[in-house]
Amino acid sequence: MPPAELSFWFRDHFRVAGGKPEIISLPAVEGHVHTDFTDGLSAAEECAARAADLDLEVITFTEHVRKNAPWFEDYFSEINRLKKHYSDRMKILCGVEARITDAGGTLDADEHMLRRADIVVASVHSLPPPGGAIEDLLIVRDAAETLHCEWDLLRGAMGNPAVDVIGHPFGAYHERYGDPPPTHARMLIAAAARAGKTLEINPRHTSVLWLIERGLDSGMDFLFLPASDAHHARDVGLAHREITRLIDERRRENPSTPRSPQPTVALEDTPKNVHPEPFPDSRNKPRTRHRPYDIK
């Protein structure tokens, strides 16, 4: 489970009223931020200042990691410095986001990184064949294959005790095919609830309303986290704003109005469907932009 500062039960914050989702309250937190230590466009100091300006109670830095990343100590030291600097205004957490490399839930991160992180986010950034390793990249041919591969990885991460949060669940499927089937939403929520894992509500790679509405439909309770996946200081707090905006729009809808698919948010300065890969020396060299997931 994540730290107490980021442990929020879904049914304490959302309910159905008049047949539509309604916010009871939203935690004033940011659960997913990247900086120029990897593929972000702002320094950690800028992101922390933005969070303070928004009066957030918690900001969580979740830098992309790979094994043997030489910048990790510098990152850890900088976030600890910011923790002290802002200690009288808000809580700052130093986390990592690691890709899930196989159906067993293995993460592409060194053990010392996982131990030292305040929070560990596990995300699907590549799709191997079922039961295969991440190096055996699959050329995905259809939606069913994508869904099956991604679910294998997510389910594996649920069983990894080092994992606190599942990052942008079914994001690979959503970016290619839209919202996953309701059956997979129920499986995801049930697995997370059993394992005590938190699910991100992430507007960058998934549909905000998909998880909220399916969560309400499920009748189950689970841990959730507003997670902007911010790559620029101006996007800190975006998840909170998008959740509020989209639920407000849903509540104002005429029941006879056909619903259009909920798009992901294209963050400013970070084009939609472009997810930069973190390189160990990314602070010193121009960043190479890659597709969000290693699937073709």
Secondary structure by P-SEA (a helix, b strand, c coil): cccccccccccccccccccbbbbccccccccbbbcccccccccaaaaaaaaaaacccbbbbbccccccccaaaaaaaaaaaaaaaacccbbbbbbbbbccccccccccccaaaaaaccbbbbbbccccccccccccccccccaaaaaaaaaaaaaaaaaccccccccccaaaaaaccccccaaaaaaaaaaaaaabbbbbbccccccaaaaaaaaaaacbbbbbbbccccccccccaaaaaaaaaaaaaaaacccccccccccccccccccccbbbbbccccccccbbbbcccccc
